[in-house]
């Protein structure tokens, strides 16, 4: 009777374990130099120096990201090195990354709530009330509500794309992902419009500074997530994802849902409660 061929990860097949041993790669070293170049450029720029090193550092980081992630995609699609055991490690890595992002935003929420619940007496806020009397806050049911609906709809479309991939319908998944990318770009446009027309600047006190730090970093995460999903859209069109292997998309979807949840907290706590939920006084 003919014998079945051993799988790639069975003893006797040449690879007696399910792990992926990485080949020598230049990207960790290039990434280290790029990070150092960016940090040096930032320090010099903050002390009134030129922008050359800063721009060079940003470009070097972008090249590192492109090259390194291109290698990871090749390992998955061409080399088929992402075994089920390897995918578990990738999932843990992405989960820990998102956990670190949660703590990143926790710092900004902490600063906002501390300033709101214990407003300080100052020349521009002698009665120690929140929001400060010199700040004309943004109506949460104007542009912020539109931005909320946009992000919630994008959460629906990215889930639609996920289900389409699970069913092997790549054309449908590509359409759903395309809509998600458009909605992400629309959110970024709305936020830019809001910033341009806001009645306060970053330097106008504690409310504007915490507002712009929290919403601005969230907007940056939306931009990163939009690019992440755009890459997944290209990969979907090229047929990289299958019902059995599509963690690259799952990671993007996890990140996008995280961005959605952070925005809901921002809308409720910063726009509504902290802006229009009522005056908080220190007395």
Buried (B, 14 or more C-beta within 10 A) or exposed (E): EEEEEEEEBEEEEEBEEBEBEEEEEEBEEBBEEBBEBBEBBBEBBEEEBEEEBBEBBBEBBEBBBEBBBEBBBEBBBEEEBBBEEBBEEBBEEBEEEBEEBEEEBEEBBEBBBEBBEEBEEEEEBEEBBBBBEBBEBBEBEEBBBBBBEBBEBBBEBBBBBBEBBBEEBBEBBBBBBBBBBBBBBBBBEBBEEBEEEBEBEEEBBBBBBBBBBBBBBBBEBBBEBBBBBBBBBEBBBEEBBEEEBBBBBBBBBBBBBBBBBBBEEBBBBBBBBBBBBEEBEEE
